[in-house]
Amino acid sequence: MAIVVTLDIMLARRKMKSRDLAAAVGITEQNLSLLKSGKVKGVRFSTLEAICATLECQPGDILVCQPDDEPAPTEARGQRP
């Protein structure tokens, strides 16, 4: 099982830029980029809470648990036309 970060999809749905989210949450653009790419080992609950509050979503909207053999979620998987 792998945890996949789908933050880029939620940003697109909310029509928000990464730099705007980073500023609203109080983290650097570089740290947000690392989170979006899945290159982090963890995220603080306070950061996750701030991201969800800003994007008006739930943690499950940006973090997905999937089997290792399943392709990563994309907008083509029924998320958007």
Secondary structure, DSSP 8 states (H G I E B T S, - for coil): -EEEE-HHHHHHHHT--HHHHHHHHT--HHHHHHHHHT--S---HHHHHHHHHHHT--HHHHEEEE-TTS----IIIII--
